[in-house]
Amino acid sequence: MKLKLNQIAFAVATLAAGAAHAAAVTPDLVIKLDGATAVAQSVTDVASYLCKDGAGAATTKLMSNSSAKVSAVYCSAGVKAESGLPLATKVLVMKNNKDGSLETFDRALSRKAKTTLLKVAGLDDACGTTCATELVDADGGFSDVDADIWVARIDNVTGQPQFDPALVSGGYTVKSGFAGQGFGIVVTKALYDAMQVAQGLNDADDAPGPNQPNITSQQYASILSASGGYHIDWSPIVGAAGSGKAVNLCRRTNASGTQASMDAFFLGNPCTASNAPTFGALDPAYAGDSAPGEFEVIENPGTGDVKTCLSSRNAVADVNQFAIGVMSLENADTADYKYVKLDGVAPNEDATRRQSVVDGRYNFAEEMVLAYRNDAPANVKTYLSNFATVMGDPTKVTPLNGVFTIPGTSTHGAFPNRVHKGTRGGNACRPFQLYE
């Protein structure tokens, strides 16, 4: 009994010590962001970079609520000069990583709904991954695609444009031309192996390179499209090994910039959705297009949901083991799912997963934007404007996996591993044009 009492006393003392070291978060400025989940880690990395360098002291506190998919960076000792703020300013940058790019325009700018972020009152830096949350008005956010895409996209439920700029009272500012994000097609490991065998590759080698299997744009479009022909099983891609294996499409909801990127790239939607005779856009498949045992469309809002979808299906040894989806190249593959080549080019041939993009050999990539309300506090707008500048500066934050710099101030010749040789000119419907 004495031993047990001592153990309890030690545990209580340990908890008390932990509580004593918890520091209250007392920001001078709070930045509230919504939007793209594809750049969640990159936003954290840039926000952390903008914290002041400490002399042996921890100046950056990372907090979150993992179940609510909310993250935060707290600059407890001030910020760098690149932020545009007084150096002693303690900044708390919070971002919602649940729903996708549309929420930058729908929630943050149009204020149709509030955004779930950390509750600042009573927040301390020891809350780990269970920090309290609350619903607030966001200042702005990131989008994987430009605002015009959201104006042109029609909601499949309401039949209305997904974004109407006229609804943003007071106006808004869009920062563009600073950085972009590559995307890749991922498949379950079981499907990856089957593709290797079907393509005569070594299925014992999972590394990017000569034994990495390939999918064509036409094949993926035929899976992604509601009218596509690859909706029965996987035999058109892997032969007999795919017979009877359901096509599981792990897609994102219509609020997702990743989904908007693939709709534009593979289906011409909404890029070619204009008057005849040039109409040519294809509609993506939705959950309602599912046919049990043959074609299963699984819709979820965030990047993490696609990972879960792929991992869960790879774990089953039945008809649903073969699945496919798209993730931003910010994310690494795992033992459960792997990136495949697209039209013969690997998106992840280097550790930062962007070399084939910046070389102009891999085209499934978009130029992101950062948007914020014009009535946001002046210091918030200053910080966000400088945030975009730093994110697009190849001499600053590294590695920013999957993220590239748009040419202009910097060149590919000077930064061959970071700056793209060309640009879409801020238009997701425009092909890349090489400038170097």
NUTI-951835 format. One line per 3 residues: number of its first residue (from 1); for each residue x, y, z of C-alpha. Coordinates in nm, 4 decimals, padded with zeros to 6 digits. Example, Ala and Ser with C-alpha at 12.3 -4.5 7.8 and 13.67 -1.06 7.14 Angstrom:
2
1> 01.2300 -00.4500 00.7800 | 01.3670 -00.1060 00.7140
//
This chain:
436
1> 00.0000 00.0000 00.0000 | 00.2867 00.2352 00.0814 | 00.4303 00.1835 -00.2649
4> 00.0976 00.2620 -00.4278 | 00.0594 00.5779 -00.2188 | 00.4087 00.6892 -00.3208
7> 00.3250 00.6259 -00.6849 | 00.0067 00.8322 -00.6532 | 00.1970 01.1116 -00.4823
10> 00.4568 01.1100 -00.7601 | 00.1862 01.1247 -01.0261 | 00.0154 01.4163 -00.8546
13> 00.3461 01.5982 -00.8213 | 00.4207 01.5403 -01.1895 | 00.0846 01.6814 -01.2949
16> 00.1343 01.9799 -01.0686 | 00.4779 02.0429 -01.2157 | 00.3349 02.0241 -01.5679
19> 00.0626 02.2702 -01.4789 | 00.3163 02.5060 -01.3271 | 00.5078 02.5166 -01.6544
22> 00.1992 02.5849 -01.8648 | 00.2228 02.9413 -01.9883 | -00.0792 03.1523 -02.0706
25> -00.1126 03.2558 -02.4334 | -00.1439 03.6341 -02.4323 | -00.1210 03.7504 -02.7941
28> -00.1041 04.1127 -02.8990 | -00.2447 04.0132 -03.2391 | -00.4593 03.7187 -03.3500
31> -00.4646 03.6096 -03.7159 | -00.7706 03.3962 -03.7978 | -00.7500 03.1886 -04.1164
34> -00.9750 02.9432 -04.2994 | -00.9553 02.7646 -04.6329 | -00.7273 02.5164 -04.8073
37> -00.6214 02.2079 -04.6141 | -00.3647 02.1237 -04.8829 | -00.1244 02.3827 -04.7396
40> -00.1888 02.3198 -04.3695 | 00.1710 02.2277 -04.2866 | 00.3163 02.4970 -04.5127
43> 00.1104 02.7666 -04.3371 | 00.2401 02.6392 -04.0023 | 00.5968 02.6439 -04.1346
46> 00.5758 03.0020 -04.2636 | 00.4045 03.1255 -03.9465 | 00.6768 02.9575 -03.7397
49> 00.9482 03.1148 -03.9541 | 00.8027 03.4596 -03.8890 | 00.8444 03.4135 -03.5143
52> 01.1474 03.5947 -03.3717 | 01.4611 03.3868 -03.3315 | 01.5207 03.3068 -02.9671
55> 01.8545 03.3085 -02.7894 | 01.8295 02.9481 -02.6781 | 01.4671 02.9930 -02.5735
58> 01.1569 02.8442 -02.7300 | 00.9787 03.1243 -02.9117 | 00.7359 02.9204 -03.1199
61> 00.4505 02.7320 -02.9591 | 00.2487 02.4890 -03.1705 | -00.1031 02.4115 -03.0544
64> -00.4040 02.2374 -03.2013 | -00.7263 02.0547 -03.1574 | -00.6731 01.7440 -03.3652
67> -01.0349 01.6285 -03.3569 | -01.1576 01.9698 -03.4771 | -00.8702 01.9887 -03.7280
70> -00.7562 02.3296 -03.6038 | -00.3923 02.4364 -03.5745 | -00.2132 02.7375 -03.4277
73> 00.1304 02.8949 -03.4044 | 00.2095 03.1330 -03.1192 | 00.5080 03.3662 -03.1415
76> 00.5644 03.4018 -02.7675 | 00.8670 03.6306 -02.7954 | 00.7718 03.8491 -03.0904
79> 00.8200 03.8374 -03.4643 | 01.0796 03.8880 -03.7352 | 01.1068 04.2119 -03.9319
82> 00.9692 04.0334 -04.2421 | 00.6278 04.0243 -04.0732 | 00.5986 04.4030 -04.1106
85> 00.5007 04.4322 -03.7435 | 00.6817 04.5764 -03.4410 | 00.9326 04.3110 -03.3334
88> 00.7879 04.2713 -02.9845 | 00.4409 04.1821 -03.1171 | 00.3255 03.8455 -02.9850
91> 00.1260 03.6919 -03.2703 | -00.1124 03.3967 -03.2610 | -00.1838 03.2531 -03.6085
94> -00.4755 03.0099 -03.6184 | -00.6103 02.8079 -03.9115 | -00.9080 02.5826 -03.9735
97> -00.7957 02.2714 -04.1664 | -01.1228 02.0878 -04.1989 | -01.3266 02.1896 -04.4997
100> -01.1294 02.3360 -04.7893 | -01.0522 02.6355 -05.0089 | -01.4095 02.7485 -05.0693
103> -01.4427 02.8412 -04.7022 | -01.1950 03.1248 -04.7571 | -01.4625 03.2854 -04.9740
106> -01.7778 03.1369 -04.8230 | -01.7068 03.1741 -04.4508 | -01.4111 03.4092 -04.4068
109> -01.5002 03.6657 -04.6746 | -01.8770 03.6295 -04.7256 | -01.9424 03.5534 -04.3571
112> -02.2107 03.2962 -04.4394 | -02.0925 03.1045 -04.1342 | -01.8333 03.1275 -03.8608
115> -01.5065 02.9360 -03.8512 | -01.3953 02.6911 -03.5830 | -01.0660 02.8086 -03.4313
118> -00.8943 02.7871 -03.0937 | -01.0575 02.9709 -02.8056 | -00.8081 03.2414 -02.7105
121> -00.9554 03.3191 -02.3694 | -00.7883 03.0918 -02.1171 | -00.5594 02.9319 -02.3778
124> -00.2226 02.8039 -02.2566 | 00.0658 02.6441 -02.4418 | 00.0280 02.3074 -02.2696
127> -00.3117 02.2085 -02.4083 | -00.1469 01.9779 -02.6612 | -00.3924 01.8506 -02.9190
130> -00.7056 01.9193 -02.7144 | -00.7138 02.2984 -02.6968 | -01.0647 02.4392 -02.6594
133> -01.2321 02.5774 -02.9720 | -01.4972 02.8343 -03.0544 | -01.6808 02.9736 -03.3569
136> -01.5455 03.3099 -03.4771 | -01.5303 03.5289 -03.7869 | -01.2102 03.4603 -03.9794
139> -01.0021 03.7369 -04.1397 | -00.9283 03.5451 -04.4587 | -00.7609 03.2305 -04.5826
142> -00.5894 03.0326 -04.8553 | -00.7293 02.8784 -05.1715 | -00.5619 02.6237 -05.3980
145> -00.7277 02.7881 -05.6996 | -00.8086 03.1471 -05.7927 | -01.1343 03.3171 -05.6923
148> -01.2749 03.3060 -06.0465 | -01.2903 02.9264 -06.0269 | -01.5282 02.9518 -05.7316
151> -01.7380 03.2121 -05.9132 | -01.7662 02.9786 -06.2135 | -01.8253 02.6551 -06.0225
154> -02.1923 02.5692 -05.9745 | -02.3003 02.4048 -05.6497 | -02.4465 02.0641 -05.7290
157> -02.7204 02.1083 -05.4633 | -02.8287 02.4724 -05.4950 | -02.7482 02.5196 -05.8630
160> -02.5921 02.8565 -05.7752 | -02.2332 02.9824 -05.8133 | -02.0206 02.8710 -05.5199
163> -01.8958 03.2261 -05.4626 | -02.0588 03.5611 -05.5304 | -01.8127 03.8517 -05.4761
166> -02.1067 04.0913 -05.4314 | -02.1850 03.9231 -05.0996 | -01.8572 04.0375 -04.9435
169> -01.9571 04.3590 -04.7696 | -01.6683 04.6015 -04.7639 | -01.4700 04.4172 -05.0286
172> -01.1661 04.1941 -05.0098 | -00.8054 04.1699 -05.1274 | -00.6519 03.8740 -05.3095
175> -00.2774 03.8142 -05.2960 | -00.1628 03.6020 -05.5887 | 00.1494 03.5328 -05.7919
178> 00.3634 03.4205 -05.4990 | 00.3476 03.0405 -05.4723 | 00.1800 02.7274 -05.5983
181> 00.1107 02.3721 -05.4888 | 00.1579 02.0436 -05.6717 | -00.0906 01.7560 -05.6476
184> -00.0451 01.3838 -05.6920 | -00.2567 01.0746 -05.7482 | -00.2308 00.8252 -05.4644
187> -00.3449 00.4646 -05.4558 | -00.3630 00.2009 -05.1861 | -00.0495 -00.0111 -05.1517
190> -00.2465 -00.3155 -05.2654 | -00.3438 -00.1382 -05.5885 | 00.0098 -00.0006 -05.6276
193> 00.1478 -00.3573 -05.6214 | -00.1126 -00.4777 -05.8704 | -00.0279 -00.1886 -06.1055
196> 00.3422 -00.2755 -06.0833 | 00.2767 -00.6384 -06.1766 | 00.0460 -00.5363 -06.4620
199> 00.3102 -00.2964 -06.5965 | 00.5948 -00.5490 -06.5673 | 00.7652 -00.3666 -06.2802
202> 00.9357 -00.4945 -05.9670 | 00.6670 -00.4960 -05.6964 | 00.9328 -00.5340 -05.4260
205> 01.0520 -00.1782 -05.5000 | 00.8191 00.0898 -05.3599 | 01.0528 00.3858 -05.4146
208> 00.9844 00.6583 -05.6722 | 01.1729 00.5722 -05.9867 | 01.1787 00.3108 -06.2607
211> 00.9502 00.0695 -06.0723 | 00.6881 00.3296 -05.9840 | 00.3639 00.2463 -06.1704
214> 00.1886 00.4915 -06.3992 | -00.1658 00.6107 -06.4580 | -00.2660 00.8273 -06.7523
217> -00.4747 01.1424 -06.7373 | -00.7336 00.9696 -06.9561 | -00.7593 00.6786 -06.7156
220> -00.8032 00.8976 -06.4091 | -01.0553 01.1192 -06.5904 | -01.2532 00.8046 -06.6702
223> -01.2648 00.7245 -06.2973 | -01.3296 01.0801 -06.1778 | -01.6009 01.1658 -06.4292
226> -01.9657 01.0814 -06.3565 | -01.9931 00.9551 -06.7144 | -01.6589 00.7733 -06.7113
229> -01.6193 00.4208 -06.8391 | -01.3977 00.2851 -06.5594 | -01.6763 00.2342 -06.3055
232> -01.7110 -00.1446 -06.2914 | -01.3810 -00.2830 -06.1657 | -01.0042 -00.2366 -06.2005
235> -00.9499 -00.4791 -06.4887 | -00.8965 -00.1998 -06.7495 | -00.5900 -00.0881 -06.5522
238> -00.4504 -00.4022 -06.3854 | -00.6029 -00.6828 -06.5892 | -00.7286 -01.0028 -06.4278
241> -00.6078 -00.8923 -06.0804 | -00.8646 -00.6133 -06.0921 | -01.1620 -00.8253 -06.1918
244> -01.4279 -00.7978 -05.9233 | -01.2343 -00.5306 -05.7337 | -01.4560 -00.2246 -05.6747
247> -01.3287 00.1148 -05.7886 | -01.3111 00.3169 -05.4656 | -01.2753 00.6894 -05.5388
250> -01.1655 00.8822 -05.2287 | -01.2672 01.2302 -05.3395 | -01.3141 01.5617 -05.1639
253> -01.6319 01.7638 -05.1250 | -01.7115 02.0549 -05.3555 | -01.5700 02.3007 -05.1014
256> -01.2248 02.1555 -05.1567 | -00.9598 02.3327 -05.3591 | -00.7977 01.9955 -05.4233
259> -01.1251 01.8768 -05.5764 | -01.1547 02.1994 -05.7763 | -00.7974 02.1470 -05.8993
262> -00.8635 01.7955 -06.0236 | -01.2003 01.8909 -06.1752 | -01.0291 02.1682 -06.3714
265> -00.7233 01.9645 -06.4705 | -00.8863 01.6335 -06.5656 | -01.2460 01.7289 -06.6493
268> -01.2175 02.0847 -06.7838 | -01.4703 02.1880 -06.5191 | -01.5549 02.4753 -06.5069
271> -01.2921 02.5813 -06.7593 | -01.4775 02.4607 -07.0681 | -01.8268 02.5036 -06.9237
274> -01.9290 02.7797 -07.1625 | -02.1791 02.8228 -07.4439 | -02.1877 02.5864 -07.7408
277> -01.9984 02.4975 -07.9512 | -01.7074 02.5082 -07.7014 | -01.8860 02.3369 -07.4136
280> -01.6863 02.0363 -07.3026 | -01.6751 02.0204 -06.9230 | -01.7413 01.6862 -06.7559
283> -01.9160 01.6538 -06.4221 | -01.7310 01.4726 -06.1426 | -01.8791 01.1631 -05.9833
286> -02.0505 01.2118 -05.6470 | -02.1448 00.9705 -05.3701 | -02.4874 00.9379 -05.5312
289> -02.3217 00.7854 -05.8384 | -02.1966 00.4890 -05.6357 | -02.2881 00.1351 -05.7344
292> -02.2166 -00.1007 -05.4400 | -01.9502 -00.3573 -05.5170 | -01.8488 -00.1832 -05.8374
295> -01.8016 00.1917 -05.7962 | -01.7853 00.3529 -05.4531 | -01.7459 00.7313 -05.4271
298> -01.6413 00.8390 -05.0785 | -01.6729 01.2153 -05.0205 | -01.5058 01.3946 -04.7291
301> -01.3896 01.7538 -04.6737 | -01.0209 01.7375 -04.5794 | -00.6846 01.5961 -04.6848
304> -00.6761 01.3869 -04.3681 | -01.0036 01.2250 -04.4740 | -00.8491 01.1101 -04.8019
307> -00.5626 00.9522 -04.6067 | -00.8105 00.7736 -04.3809 | -01.0134 00.6577 -04.6795
310> -00.7074 00.5070 -04.8469 | -00.5626 00.3528 -04.5316 | -00.8896 00.1922 -04.4263
313> -00.9415 00.0329 -04.7646 | -00.5862 -00.0901 -04.7935 | -00.6387 -00.2724 -04.4629
316> -00.9207 -00.4911 -04.5959 | -00.8620 -00.8023 -04.8022 | -01.1811 -00.7889 -05.0026
319> -01.3501 -00.6253 -05.2984 | -01.2808 -00.2740 -05.1615 | -00.9016 -00.2975 -05.1210
322> -00.8230 -00.1012 -05.4370 | -00.8758 00.2756 -05.3913 | -00.7515 00.5978 -05.5482
325> -00.7489 00.9680 -05.4601 | -00.5594 01.2953 -05.4839 | -00.3489 01.4786 -05.2245
328> -00.1310 01.7855 -05.2325 | 00.2403 01.7134 -05.2579 | 00.2858 01.8707 -04.9169
331> 00.2026 01.5200 -04.7964 | 00.4337 01.2192 -04.8054 | 00.3129 00.8726 -04.8953
334> 00.2998 00.5938 -04.6355 | 00.3024 00.2168 -04.6087 | -00.0733 00.2224 -04.6807
337> -00.0798 00.4447 -04.9898 | 00.1659 00.5544 -05.2572 | 00.1971 00.8212 -05.5254
340> 00.1927 00.6915 -05.8815 | 00.3328 00.8519 -06.1918 | 00.0958 01.0603 -06.4021
343> 00.1472 01.0335 -06.7777 | 00.4897 00.8839 -06.7127 | 00.6196 01.1511 -06.4726
346> 00.6599 01.1058 -06.0972 | 00.5427 01.3924 -05.8740 | 00.7663 01.2793 -05.5867
349> 01.0979 01.1980 -05.7502 | 01.2793 01.4243 -05.5009 | 01.2449 01.4632 -05.1240
352> 01.0614 01.7962 -05.1503 | 00.8141 01.6585 -05.4053 | 00.8303 01.9495 -05.6468
355> 01.1279 01.9067 -05.8825 | 00.9291 01.7614 -06.1720 | 00.6756 02.0429 -06.1224
358> 00.9250 02.3311 -06.1284 | 01.1061 02.1768 -06.4260 | 00.7831 02.1944 -06.6259
361> 00.7629 01.8159 -06.6688 | 00.4672 01.7565 -06.4342 | 00.1645 01.9790 -06.4816
364> -00.0883 01.8787 -06.2144 | -00.0224 02.1885 -06.0041 | -00.2034 02.5113 -05.9253
367> -00.1123 02.8637 -05.8190 | -00.2610 02.9443 -05.4796 | -00.4073 03.2691 -05.3514
370> -00.4387 03.4312 -05.0102 | -00.7489 03.6453 -04.9600 | -00.8588 03.8652 -04.6704
373> -01.1369 04.1089 -04.5900 | -01.0652 04.4783 -04.6412 | -01.2212 04.5593 -04.3049
376> -00.9725 04.3384 -04.1195 | -00.7482 04.5295 -03.8765 | -00.4614 04.7099 -04.0488
379> -00.1932 04.5059 -03.8679 | -00.3658 04.1815 -03.9697 | -00.3603 04.2881 -04.3352
382> 00.0053 04.3928 -04.3051 | 00.0996 04.0559 -04.1600 | -00.0919 03.8562 -04.4223
385> 00.0483 04.0589 -04.7098 | 00.4001 03.9949 -04.5839 | 00.3141 03.6311 -04.5154
388> 00.2466 03.5822 -04.8875 | 00.5722 03.7566 -04.9763 | 00.7757 03.5338 -04.7469
391> 00.5998 03.2179 -04.8683 | 00.6961 03.3085 -05.2253 | 01.0587 03.3915 -05.1436
394> 01.2862 03.0947 -05.2241 | 01.5525 03.2245 -04.9844 | 01.3272 03.2051 -04.6795
397> 01.1294 02.9060 -04.5526 | 01.2489 02.5551 -04.6382 | 01.1605 02.2992 -04.7419
400> 00.7852 02.3785 -04.7926 | 00.7287 02.0358 -04.9458 | 00.5253 02.0402 -05.2658
403> 00.5199 02.4217 -05.2756 | 00.6894 02.6143 -05.5551 | 00.7615 02.9816 -05.6174
406> 00.6006 03.1550 -05.9138 | 00.8594 03.3154 -06.1464 | 00.8920 03.6911 -06.1451
409> 01.1049 03.8372 -05.8711 | 01.2936 03.5065 -05.8618 | 01.3920 03.2819 -06.1506
412> 01.4242 02.9099 -06.2051 | 01.7797 02.9648 -06.3250 | 01.8760 03.1133 -05.9899
415> 01.6668 02.8699 -05.7818 | 01.6284 02.5528 -05.9918 | 01.4821 02.3500 -05.7047
418> 01.2173 02.6000 -05.5964 | 01.1043 02.8423 -05.8709 | 00.8823 02.7178 -06.1540
421> 01.0034 02.7634 -06.5098 | 00.6581 02.8881 -06.6065 | 00.3219 03.0065 -06.4787
424> -00.0530 02.9796 -06.5286 | -00.0735 03.3567 -06.4831 | -00.2991 03.3163 -06.1813
427> -00.5671 03.1380 -06.3864 | -00.6318 02.7724 -06.2996 | -00.7908 02.7207 -06.6421
430> -00.4851 02.8451 -06.8300 | -00.2104 02.5984 -06.9290 | 00.1375 02.6532 -06.7883
433> 00.3558 02.8583 -07.0207 | 00.7305 02.8310 -06.9773 | 00.9268 03.1545 -06.9414
436> 01.2719 03.0021 -06.9030
//
